[in-house]
Amino acid sequence: MKKLDYINGLKGIGALMVYFCHFVFAFYYGAYSLLPESCHTASQIEISIGKSPLNLFYSGNGAVCLFLVFSGFVLCLSYFAGRDRKRLGAGAWKRYFRLMPMILAANILIYVLMRLGLYRNAETAVLTKSEAWFAGFNQFAPDFLKMLYESLIGCFLQGSNDYNGVLWTIPYLFWGALVVYLAAYLVGENRLRYIVYAVMILVSLTTDIYFTAVFLGFAVSDFFCTQKKGMELWKKYRALPILSFVLGLYLLSYPSIGSDMTGTIYGILPPAYTVIYHVAGAVGLLAGVLGLGSLQRFFGAKPFRFLGDVSYSLYLLHFPVIATFSCWFFLGLHESLGYHLTAGLDFLCTTALVLLLSSLSRRYLEPVSGYLEQGIRRLASGRKGEKA
């Protein structure tokens, strides 16, 4: 099936939002905590922004839900388009080897940075009033064997993320994908498969809702590929996808802190269901985009396609850059330039560096996954030939 550029672009936007989230949390924590004592402006504009839809730009949890929904959507697109079960088996056994090499590369980089004493987030957090969030990362003696375990096994089995905090999502990208491949293999051509999907979603809602995001994306993918009349109707009545997209943006922008939002546009929603809002928002946004060609062209534009291409490297590499370079930049210049000018210049320089590193990683490091897959396939084929 032809690659859907707009889906790739939206995945890239999700990864960029995670980076924005971590930079904002590090230097303007009040925009997340919504507490006056965390603010750096006399007007406490951080709180006003944090309670408005503008917080969507740095909604880390919303971005993760977007990333998981879109990941679930793309997993079986080629299968539903051609009903080739071999693609499912190939996708399943390749999954680990697609995720692991970049995780290992990022963790080795982090290990070296820690050994060199370049993590300066703890001292920076004191000045940025982000001690509750930023200060605690990577404040331990690095151990090479433990880093290897986290990279090769721990992040997949337990979501271990001592070295790279973003690895908590890996079990959802790994095990969620395997469950999806299995479901497609077993019931992908059964007329009653949507009942199975509903059971998967209900079970995950009561156990771990982030798996729900992957499964919902998978179910939407099936409908998109196989229910042609349903998609034609969805596109015909444009008001429906427009409403879905707008509602999706609204739910995705619900403040991640999950505190009482009385007096804001979110006041009608009970505060205890933030993740549910974000998952539902991601699905609503996806459904809206699938029904609107104008949005598909917008999110499929070249800048978004670039972000989609580098999204995995961007996701894995941005935090060590913030905890080292961004902190070094801030600590060196904030006294002479002032807080806000330094933070603004720091953001521009950090963004440029993160995108450059992600682009280089996409070009030179991510292909290692393909080489590894090919090597293992050749090794397995050779052993089969010997047995024969």
N, C-alpha and C positions, 0 to 999 in steps of 0.2 A: 504494500500500500504506500502511496506517495506520502512523504513526510509532511506533516501539518506544521508549517512554519509558525503559525500563531500559537499553537500549543507550546512549542519550544520557546517562543518569545515570552509567554506567560510564566513558564518555569524559570526563565532567566530573571524576570521581574521579581519572582518570589525569592530567589537567591540574593538579589540586590537588596530587597527589603530586610532580609536577615542581617546583612552587613550594616545597613542604616540603623537597624535596631540596636546592635551592639555598640556602635559608635555613640548613638544618642544616650544609651544607658550609661556609658562610660563617662561622658562629659556633661550631660544634661539629664541627670537621673530623675529630676523633678517631673520631667515630661512623662515618665512612667509611674513613679510612686505617687504623684499628685499631692505631694506634701510640701508645704511652704519651706521647711527647713532644708529641702534638697534643691531649692531653686537658686539661680545665679542672677536673676533680673529683679529689679525693684518692683516691677509690675506683676511679677510671677506669671509671665506669659507662658512659661512651660506648662503650667497647669491648664490654662485655657486651651492650648494646643492639644494637650493630652486628653481633654474631654471632648474634643471636636473630631470630625471625620479626618482632619489632617493627620491624626495619629496613625492612619492606615499606612503612611509612607514608612513608618518604622515599627509596624506591628509584627514583631518576630513570631509570635504564636500564629497570627493570621497567615504570615508568609509560609510557615511550616505546613499549615493545613492546605494552603494552595499547592505547595510543592508535592505533598503526599497525594492529593486528589489528582493532580495532573500526571504524577508518576503512575498511579493506578490506571489512569485513562489510557496511557500509551503502551502499557505492558502487552496487551493482547490485540492491539489494533490489526496487526498483520494476520493474526490467526482468524479473527472474525471476518476479515476481508476475503480470505482464501480457504479457511477451514482446514489448514494443514497442521495436523497434530504434532508433526515433527518439530515445528517451530516452538511449540510449548516446551518440549523436552530440552531443546537446545537452549532456550531462554533460561530455563530453570538451572541447568548445570553451569551456565556461564555467569549466573548472577553474582556469585561470590567473587569470581575473578574479575568482574567488571568494577566491583566496589572496592575490593581490598587494596590493589596496588597504590591508588592515590591516597587512601587512608594511611598506608604505611609510609609513603613519601612525605606526607604532611607531618606525621608524628615524628619521623626522623628529624625533620627540620626543627620541630618544636623541641625535641630532646637536645639538639645542638644549641639552640638559642638559650635554653635553660642552663645547660652546662656552662655557657659563656656568661651567665648572669645578666642577660639582656632583657629579661622580663621586668618591667618597671611599673606594672599595674598597681601594686600595693601602695607605693608612695604617691602615685598619681591620684589614686582614689581618695586619698585624704584631702587633696586640694579640690577635687571635682565633686566632693560630697556623695560619692558613689561607693562608699566602703561596704554598704550592705550587699552590693552586687559585684563590683569590679575587683575588690581587694583580694578576694580569696582564691582566684584562679592561679594554678600552677605554682603555689607556694609550698613546694616540697622538694626534697632532693631527688633529682631525676635518676631513674634506674632503667638501664637499657633493656634488660630482660622483661621487666614489667611493661615497658613501652611496647616491646614486641608482642607480648601477650594481648595487650589492649588492641593493637592494630590487627592482629591475625585472628584472634578468637574472641576476646572479651567484649569488644564493641558489638559483635554479631550475636553473641549468646545473651549478654547481660546489659548491653547498652553502655558499657564502661566508657567513661569520657574524662578521665583524670587529666590526660594530656591535651585533648582537644574537646572542649565542651560541646561542640555541635554534634558529636558522635552519638548523642542520646537518641537520635532519630534513625540510626542505622538498622536496628531490629525491625522497624516498620518498613523500610525500603527493602530489606532482605527477606524476612519471614513473611511479610505481607505479600511480596511478589510470589513466593513459593506457593502460598495458599491460593492466590489468584490463578497461577498456572495450573494447579491441581484441579481447581473448580472448573476451569475452562476445559480441561482434559476429560473430566468425568461427565459433566453435564452441559458442555458448551453447545451441543446440538439438540438438547432435550427441550421440548416445548414448555416444560414446567421449571426451567432453570431459574427463572426470576424468583420462584419460591425459595430455592436454595440460596440465592443472593440475599433475599430478605432475612433468612435465618442467619447467614454470616454477619450481616449488618447488625441484627438485634443482639447476637451473642457478643460481638465486639463492643457494642454500646454499653453492655453491662460488665465488661472486663477491661478493655483498654480502647478508649474512643479514637485514638490516633489510627488504629487499624481500620476503624470505620471509614476514615477519609480515603484510604487506599481502596477499600471494597466498593465504596460509592463511585469512585472514579472508574473502576472496572465495570460496574453495572451500567454507567452512562456510556462507556465505550461500546458495550454490547448493543445497547439501544441505538446508538449513533450509526453503527455499521450494519445492523440487521433489520431495523424497523424503518424501512424507507418511507412508508406512508405516514408514520408518526412524525418523522423528521420533516417531511414536506408540509404537514399541517403546522408544526411548530414554527417553521420559517414563514409560512403564509400569514399567520396572525402575528404580525411583528410586535404588537403590544405585549404579547406574552414574553418573548425573550428580552425585550427592553425592560419590562417589570422585573424579570428574573435577575438581570444584570444589576439594576439599581438596588434591588433588595440584597443581592449578594455583596455589593460594595458596603451597604449599610451594616450588615451583620459582620463582615470582615473587619470593619473599622471600630467595632465595639472595643473599648479600652481593655488591654490585656490584664491590667491589675485586678479587674473583677470587683472593684469596690462599688458602693452605692452611687448611681449616676443620676439621682434625683435632680431635676432642674436642667437636664441636658436632653438632647434628642434620643438618648438611650434610656431615659427614665422609665419608659413603659415596659422595659425588659427586666426581669429579676436578675440580680448580679451573679448568681451562683452557677451560671451555665455558659461561661465564656467560651470554652473549647467547643461546645455544641454550636454556639453562634458562629464561630469561625469556620467550622467544618461545613455547616449549612451554607454559609456565605460563599465558601470556595466552590461548592457544588452549584449554587445559584449563578455565580459568575461564569462558571464553565458552561452551563446550560444556555445562558444568555449569549455568550460568544459563539456557540455552535449554531445559533439561530440567526445571527446577524453578520452578513458579509462585510459590512463596513468595519465592524470591530475585528474581524479576522484579518482584513487588510492592514488595519492599524497595528495590531499586535504582531503581525507578520513582517513589519518593516525591518529594514536592515539593522538598526541599532538594537532592537529587541532580539533579533535572530542571533546577533553576536553575544548578547547576554545569555541566551539559551545555550549556545555552544560552549560557553565557559562556565556555566552555572555550577557544575559539580566542583571544579577547582575553586571557583569563587567562594562557594559554601565552605570548603575545607580550609582555605588559606587565609581568609580575611581576619579571623580573630588573633592569630599570632602576630599579624602585622599591627593590629590595634594595640596589643599588649606590649609591643616593643617599639616600633617606629613612631606610632602616634604618641605614645607616652614620652619617648625621648624628645620629640618635637615640642610637645606641650611644656615639659619641665624646663627645656632650654630657653623658651621664648616668652612664657606667660608674664613674667615680671616686667619685661621691657615693652611688650606689645599690648598687654592687658588680656583679660580672660577671653572675651568674645572674639576679638580679632585673631588671637592665637588659635582658638578652637575652629574658627572658620577656615583659616589657612591650613590648619592641620587636616581638616576634613577634605579639602581639595587635594592636598598632596597625598593623603592616605588613599583616597579614591583612585587617583591616577596610579599609584603603586599597586594597589590590589588588582585593578583591571589589567595592568601590565603583567604582573606575576601570573594571574589566572590565564591570560592569553598564552604566555610562554608554557605554562603547565599543560594547557590543552593541546598545544602543538607537540611538545617534547616528552611529557610524562604520561598523559592519559593513553597514548597509543600502546604503552607497555601492557595494558590489559589485553589488547588484541593479540600481541605477540605471545603472551602467556597462554591465552586460550588456544592459539594455534599449536604451540609447543605441546600442550597437554593432549590435544586431539591427535597429533602425530604420534605421541608416545603411546596413547591408547590403541591407535590403529596398528602400530608396530607390534604391540603385545598380542593383539588379536590374530595378526598374521602369523606370529610365531606359534601360537596354539593351534592354528589351523594346519 
